[in-house]
Amino acid sequence: MVIICLAGMYAVLSALFGHVFAKLHVDLPVVKLPLFIGEVVFFICALIFFLLLENKKKWLSSVSKSWGLLVFYILTMIALTSQQWFGLSLRNAAMLYYAFFALFIFTALNICRFNELGLRMLFGISVLVCFFISPDSYFRYSFIVLCLFALLRMQKSRTRLMLVLLLVVCSHPDNLFAGARTSLVSALAALLFLISASVGYLLPLPLRWRLTGFCFCIVLVLGVSWFKGDHNGIMSILSPQGVIERYNKVNQQIKQSKYVPQPLMAKMYNPYAYGTSDVNSGKVDASVRVADNPPDVSKETAGNLPSRDQNTPSHLSLPSPNNEEEGDQYRSLAVAYNNMLFRILIWRDMIAEVWHKKAWLGLGFGYPQRSMSIEAMDWASIEWRRDGWITPHNLFLHLVYRCGVVGIILIVLLVGWVWRKSALFLRVRCYEGVLLISALIYWLVAAQILVVLELPYYAIPFWLMVGLTWYTADELESKAVDFSKGGR
């Protein structure tokens, strides 16, 4: 119960306050590193989990053994870069060790189980979060799913009907499409899965009615997304030739310039307000000295890059992309294109760097990722000059960049796990399970465009959702085993 309350409270406060809440910390005096609120919750949950292991629960011991290899890998990767890059190693290792929240919540739910009171509390808290979070919050879809999950498991149909009306009034589901392009694409992917699963598998209807319902739902979702969504963001997706033209233009400008990368101090995190920097003050809080020299740059990405002092304004003509996490739906089409180009340049540099260095086992958790193309264009200059590294905006590429072949294996395991649980829920027509899978799809799609599982206020709620999905699937499998034994 303590694990459920602590982790659930963290998820709720993360949805309401985001990075402001996640940055709460205490400074450890000996190692001179901050201990964040997410790590405090992690250590408490881990301690309780190990106490449960001491009780010699057989099913729990068998589950935990399969996670031991991941623990060994994380500790080994941190140890390999601990001499210079310890703080940054811990930060990047978080995208792996946050996964243990799935194990923690799975364990807690197997012990406590859901009851009617717990379901009503889950529904009430989720509705309140939907009511108070910002209209373009990435958390909205997940908490709507939690509301529906609780409703489907409740016993009293009259209570469920009343709560459905309350959910529609308070959650504003149309706002799923009101945010940035990422929230629109993620919601469309999740709803497309949900519609396909419902019409194709879950509803016992004739084929003609299924096709009619599918077409109607698709038209409805697309219509609402166009009405509520960012028109320029949608147009940038529907007409990719704008990105191609800008890519060719930027690539030509970069090749004609002579950029020389400068040494930067790599920090563990930005202790200041969002979008601000301390580069002019000389103040270095929570910093970790990573390297005096910039990373080696391959000829594919840095040959003849612009030669420009970092304090000199950029002479390249394209407008700088804004930060898509702010959810500005009134940005111009040019800025929407450049947001896409911003990510493409980072991804290109990541792939080229791994290939150039033949880092088949990855570059490690502590290595400060820098994009020479972005630095040459002077895009996001406040962030990479302040932090000494840049965020990848793609989870799968980031895993490969840091972990190499092991990262590919982890991606296959995660996608395969989601696929298997989806097949299970569809086979037994488990509506609440399909809803949970759609929420995971939402976050996994967003993670390929934004920084998601690297940040605690997104990652921990995601892995808690994975744990809830795991528990729901395990519950179904246990019932199937019990039924088969009874039949014999």
C-alpha positions in Angstrom: 0.0 0.0 0.0 2.9 2.4 0.7 4.3 1.8 -2.7 0.9 2.5 -4.4 0.4 5.7 -2.4 3.9 7.1 -2.8 4.2 6.3 -6.5 0.7 7.4 -7.2 1.2 10.7 -5.4 4.3 11.3 -7.4 2.5 10.7 -10.7 -0.4 13.0 -9.7 2.0 15.8 -8.7 4.1 15.3 -11.8 0.9 15.7 -13.9 0.0 18.9 -12.1 3.4 20.6 -11.7 5.7 18.9 -14.1 9.4 19.8 -14.0 8.9 22.3 -11.1 7.9 19.4 -8.8 10.5 17.0 -10.3 13.3 19.4 -9.5 12.7 19.3 -5.7 15.8 17.9 -4.2 18.4 17.9 -1.4 22.1 18.4 -2.0 24.2 15.5 -0.8 27.2 16.9 1.0 29.8 14.2 0.3 29.3 13.3 -3.4 28.1 16.9 -4.1 25.1 15.7 -6.2 21.4 16.5 -5.8 19.0 13.8 -4.6 15.7 14.5 -6.4 12.3 13.7 -5.1 11.9 11.0 -7.8 14.9 9.2 -6.5 13.7 9.5 -3.0 10.5 7.8 -3.9 12.5 5.2 -5.9 14.7 4.3 -2.9 11.7 4.0 -0.6 9.9 1.7 -3.0 13.0 -0.3 -3.6 13.5 -0.8 0.2 9.9 -2.0 0.6 10.3 -4.3 -2.4 13.4 -5.9 -0.9 11.6 -6.3 2.5 8.9 -8.2 0.6 11.6 -10.4 -0.9 12.7 -11.4 2.6 9.3 -12.8 3.2 10.2 -15.5 0.7 7.2 -15.1 -1.6 7.9 -17.6 -4.3 6.2 -15.8 -7.2 7.9 -12.6 -6.2 11.4 -14.2 -6.1 10.9 -15.7 -9.5 9.9 -12.4 -11.0 12.7 -10.4 -9.4 15.4 -12.8 -10.7 14.6 -11.8 -14.3 15.4 -8.2 -13.4 18.7 -9.0 -11.9 20.5 -8.9 -15.2 19.2 -5.4 -15.8 20.5 -4.2 -12.4 23.9 -5.7 -13.2 24.0 -4.0 -16.6 23.1 -0.6 -15.2 25.6 -0.7 -12.4 28.3 -1.8 -14.8 27.6 1.0 -17.2 27.7 3.6 -14.4 30.9 2.1 -13.0 32.6 2.3 -16.4 32.1 6.1 -16.5 32.2 7.0 -12.8 35.6 8.6 -12.8 34.7 11.7 -14.8 31.1 11.3 -15.7 29.4 10.0 -12.6 26.6 12.6 -12.4 25.7 12.5 -16.0 25.9 8.7 -15.9 23.2 8.6 -13.2 21.0 11.0 -15.1 21.1 8.9 -18.3 20.9 5.6 -16.4 17.6 6.8 -15.1 15.8 5.9 -18.3 16.6 2.3 -17.4 16.3 2.1 -13.7 13.0 4.0 -13.7 11.6 0.8 -15.3 11.7 -0.8 -11.8 8.7 1.2 -10.9 6.8 -1.2 -13.1 8.0 -4.1 -10.9 7.3 -2.1 -7.7 3.7 -1.3 -8.6 3.1 -4.9 -10.0 4.3 -6.3 -6.7 2.2 -3.9 -4.6 -1.0 -4.6 -6.6 -0.5 -8.4 -6.4 -0.4 -8.0 -2.6 -3.2 -5.4 -2.1 -5.5 -6.1 -5.0 -8.2 -3.7 -6.2 -11.5 -3.3 -4.3 -14.5 -1.1 -4.8 -13.2 1.7 -2.6 -9.8 1.7 -4.3 -11.4 1.9 -7.7 -13.6 4.8 -6.7 -10.5 6.6 -5.3 -8.6 6.0 -8.5 -11.5 7.3 -10.5 -11.9 10.4 -8.3 -8.3 11.3 -8.3 -8.0 10.8 -12.0 -11.0 13.0 -12.7 -9.6 15.8 -10.5 -6.3 15.6 -12.4 -8.1 15.8 -15.7 -10.0 18.9 -14.5 -7.0 20.8 -13.1 -4.2 20.0 -15.6 -3.6 22.3 -18.5 -5.6 21.7 -21.7 -2.6 20.6 -23.7 -1.0 18.3 -21.0 0.5 15.1 -22.2 -1.0 13.4 -19.1 -4.7 13.9 -20.1 -5.0 10.8 -22.1 -3.5 8.5 -19.4 -5.7 9.8 -16.7 -8.8 9.5 -18.9 -7.7 5.9 -19.4 -7.4 5.4 -15.7 -10.9 6.7 -15.2 -12.3 4.3 -17.7 -10.2 1.4 -16.2 -11.7 2.1 -12.8 -15.2 2.3 -14.3 -15.0 -1.0 -16.1 -13.9 -2.8 -13.0 -16.6 -1.4 -10.8 -19.5 -3.6 -9.9 -22.5 -1.3 -9.7 -23.8 -0.3 -13.2 -25.8 2.7 -11.9 -22.7 4.2 -10.3 -20.8 3.7 -13.4 -23.3 5.6 -15.5 -23.2 8.6 -13.2 -19.4 8.6 -13.1 -19.2 8.4 -17.0 -21.2 11.6 -17.2 -18.9 13.2 -14.6 -15.9 12.0 -16.6 -17.1 13.6 -19.8 -17.8 16.9 -18.1 -14.5 17.2 -16.2 -12.0 15.6 -18.5 -12.5 17.6 -21.7 -11.4 14.7 -24.0 -11.5 17.1 -27.0 -8.4 18.8 -25.6 -6.4 15.6 -26.4 -5.8 17.3 -29.8 -5.4 20.9 -28.5 -1.7 20.8 -27.7 1.5 20.5 -29.7 2.0 18.3 -32.7 3.4 15.5 -30.5 0.2 15.3 -28.4 -1.9 15.2 -31.6 0.2 12.4 -33.2 0.3 10.4 -30.0 -3.4 10.7 -29.4 -4.2 9.7 -33.0 -2.0 6.6 -32.7 -3.6 5.6 -29.4 -7.1 6.2 -30.6 -6.4 4.4 -33.9 -5.3 1.3 -32.0 -8.3 1.7 -29.7 -10.8 2.0 -32.5 -9.3 -0.9 -34.5 -9.3 -3.1 -31.4 -12.9 -2.2 -30.4 -14.4 -2.5 -33.8 -12.3 -5.4 -35.1 -12.1 -7.6 -32.0 -14.1 -6.5 -28.9 -17.5 -5.7 -30.3 -19.6 -8.8 -31.4 -21.1 -7.1 -34.5 -21.6 -8.1 -38.1 -18.8 -7.2 -40.5 -20.9 -4.5 -42.2 -21.6 -2.7 -39.0 -17.9 -3.0 -37.9 -16.7 -1.4 -41.1 -19.3 1.4 -40.8 -18.4 2.0 -37.2 -14.7 2.0 -38.0 -15.1 4.6 -40.8 -17.4 6.8 -38.6 -15.0 6.7 -35.7 -12.0 7.5 -37.9 -13.8 10.4 -39.6 -14.9 11.7 -36.2 -11.4 11.6 -34.7 -9.8 13.2 -37.7 -12.5 15.9 -37.8 -12.0 16.7 -34.1 -8.2 16.7 -34.5 -8.4 19.2 -37.4 -10.9 21.4 -35.5 -8.9 21.4 -32.2 -5.4 20.8 -33.4 -2.5 23.0 -34.5 -3.3 23.5 -38.2 0.3 24.4 -39.1 1.5 21.4 -37.2 -0.9 19.2 -39.2 0.1 20.8 -42.5 3.8 20.2 -41.7 3.1 16.5 -41.4 0.9 16.3 -44.5 3.3 18.2 -46.7 6.8 16.9 -45.9 8.4 18.6 -48.9 8.8 21.7 -46.8 11.1 19.8 -44.4 13.0 18.3 -47.3 13.6 21.7 -48.9 14.8 23.2 -45.6 17.0 20.1 -44.9 18.8 20.6 -48.3 19.2 24.3 -47.6 20.6 23.8 -44.1 22.9 21.0 -45.3 24.3 23.3 -48.0 24.9 26.1 -45.5 26.6 23.8 -43.1 29.0 22.4 -45.7 30.0 25.9 -46.8 30.8 27.0 -43.3 33.7 26.3 -40.9 32.4 25.6 -37.5 34.9 24.6 -34.8 33.3 23.1 -31.7 34.3 24.5 -28.3 34.9 22.8 -25.0 31.9 22.9 -22.7 31.2 22.0 -19.1 28.6 19.3 -18.9 26.1 19.7 -16.1 23.8 17.1 -14.6 20.7 19.3 -14.8 19.5 22.9 -15.1 18.7 24.2 -11.6 17.1 27.4 -12.9 13.7 28.2 -14.3 12.6 26.7 -17.6 14.2 28.4 -20.5 16.7 30.4 -18.4 20.4 30.0 -18.2 23.3 30.9 -16.0 25.9 31.0 -18.8 26.6 34.7 -18.2 26.8 34.6 -14.4 29.6 32.1 -14.1 27.6 30.1 -11.6 27.9 26.4 -11.8 25.3 24.6 -9.7 24.9 20.8 -9.7 27.6 20.5 -12.4 29.8 17.6 -13.3 33.0 18.1 -15.1 32.8 15.7 -18.0 35.5 16.6 -20.6 37.6 19.6 -21.6 37.4 18.6 -25.2 34.3 18.2 -27.4 33.5 14.8 -28.7 35.1 13.6 -31.9 33.0 14.6 -34.9 32.6 12.5 -38.0 33.2 13.8 -41.5 29.6 13.1 -42.3 28.3 15.5 -39.8 31.1 18.0 -39.0 33.3 18.2 -42.1 33.5 21.9 -42.9 30.9 23.0 -40.3 30.5 26.8 -39.8 33.5 28.5 -38.3 32.0 30.9 -35.7 32.7 31.9 -32.2 30.0 30.7 -29.9 29.2 34.3 -28.7 28.7 35.5 -32.3 25.1 35.6 -33.5 24.3 33.1 -36.2 24.4 34.3 -39.8 22.4 31.3 -41.1 19.0 32.5 -42.3 16.4 29.9 -41.2 14.4 30.9 -38.1 15.2 29.0 -34.9 12.7 26.3 -33.9 10.7 27.0 -30.7 10.4 24.3 -28.0 7.5 22.0 -28.9 7.1 21.1 -25.2 5.5 24.5 -24.7 2.6 23.4 -26.9 2.4 26.7 -28.9 -0.4 26.0 -31.3 -0.1 29.4 -33.0 3.4 29.0 -34.3 4.0 29.5 -38.0 4.3 26.8 -40.6 8.0 27.7 -41.0 8.7 27.1 -37.3 6.7 23.9 -37.4 9.0 22.7 -40.3 12.1 23.8 -38.4 11.0 21.9 -35.3 11.0 18.7 -37.4 14.3 19.6 -39.0 15.8 20.3 -35.5 15.1 16.7 -34.5 16.3 15.3 -37.9 19.7 17.0 -37.5 20.1 15.6 -34.0 19.2 12.1 -35.1 21.5 12.3 -38.1 24.4 13.3 -35.9 23.7 10.6 -33.4 23.7 7.9 -36.0 26.8 9.3 -37.7 28.7 9.5 -34.4 27.9 5.9 -33.4 28.8 4.7 -36.9 32.0 6.8 -37.0 33.2 5.6 -33.6 32.0 2.0 -34.2 30.4 2.2 -30.8 28.5 -1.1 -31.2 28.1 -1.3 -27.4 27.1 2.3 -27.1 28.8 5.5 -26.0 27.9 5.0 -22.3 25.7 6.8 -19.9 28.1 9.6 -19.1 29.1 10.7 -22.6 27.9 14.2 -23.3 25.9 14.1 -26.5 26.4 17.1 -28.8 25.0 17.8 -32.2 27.5 19.7 -34.3 24.8 20.5 -36.9 22.6 22.1 -34.2 25.6 24.0 -32.7 26.5 25.2 -36.2 23.0 26.5 -36.8 23.0 28.1 -33.3 19.7 26.4 -32.5 18.8 25.8 -28.8 22.1 27.6 -28.0 20.9 28.5 -24.5 20.4 24.9 -23.6 23.5 23.2 -25.0 25.8 26.0 -23.9 24.4 25.9 -20.4 24.2 22.1 -20.1 27.1 21.0 -22.2 24.9 18.4 -24.1 21.7 18.2 -26.0 18.7 16.0 -25.6 18.0 13.4 -28.3 14.2 13.7 -28.6 14.0 10.0 -29.6 13.9 7.2 -27.0 14.8 4.3 -29.3 17.7 6.2 -30.9 18.9 7.3 -27.4 19.0 3.7 -26.2 21.0 2.7 -29.2 23.3 5.7 -28.8 24.0 4.9 -25.1 23.7 1.1 -25.0 24.4 -0.1 -28.6 23.4 -3.6 -29.2 22.0 -3.9 -25.7 19.7 -0.9 -26.4 18.4 -2.7 -29.5 17.6 -5.8 -27.4 15.8 -3.6 -24.8 13.7 -2.0 -27.5 12.7 -5.4 -28.9 11.8 -6.7 -25.5 9.7 -3.6 -24.7 7.8 -3.6 -28.0 7.5 -7.4 -27.9 6.0 -7.2 -24.4 3.4 -4.6 -25.5 2.6 -6.7 -28.5 2.1 -9.9 -26.4 -0.1 -8.2 -23.8 -2.2 -6.6 -26.6 -2.7 -10.0 -28.1 -3.8 -11.4 -24.7 -6.3 -8.6 -24.1 -7.8 -8.8 -27.5 -8.0 -12.6 -27.3 -10.0 -12.6 -24.0 -11.8 -9.3 -24.9 -10.5 -7.4 -21.9 -11.6 -3.8 -22.5 -9.6 -2.3 -19.6 -6.5 -4.0 -20.8 -6.9 -2.6 -24.3 -7.3 0.9 -22.8 -4.1 0.5 -20.8 -2.2 -0.6 -24.0 -3.5 2.5 -25.8 -2.0 4.7 -23.1 1.3 2.9 -23.4 1.2 3.5 -27.2 0.5 7.2 -26.6 3.6 7.5 -24.5 5.8 5.4 -26.7 4.9 7.4 -29.8 5.5 10.7 -27.9 8.9 9.3 -26.7 10.1 9.1 -30.4 9.6 12.9 -30.7 10.0 14.3 -27.2 12.3 13.7 -24.2 10.0 11.4 -22.2 11.4 8.3 -20.5 14.6 10.3 -19.6 12.6 12.7 -17.5 11.2 11.5 -14.1 8.0 13.4 -14.3 7.1 11.5 -17.5 9.0 8.3 -17.0 7.8 7.3 -13.6 4.1 7.7 -14.5 4.7 5.7 -17.7 6.3 2.8 -15.9 3.6 2.8 -13.3 1.1 2.4 -16.2 3.3 -0.5 -17.5 3.1 -2.1 -14.0 -0.7 -1.7 -14.0 -0.9 -3.3 -17.4 1.4 -6.1 -16.2 -0.9 -6.7 -13.2 -4.0 -6.8 -15.3 -2.5 -9.3 -17.8 -1.2 -11.4 -15.0 -4.6 -11.4 -13.3 -6.2 -12.7 -16.6 -3.5 -15.4 -17.0 -4.0 -16.6 -13.4 -7.7 -16.8 -13.9 -7.2 -18.8 -17.1 -4.8 -21.2 -15.2 -7.3 -21.6 -12.3 -10.1 -22.2 -14.8 -8.2 -24.9 -16.6 -7.3 -26.7 -13.4 -10.9 -26.5 -12.3 -12.1 -28.0 -15.6 -9.9 -31.0 -15.1 
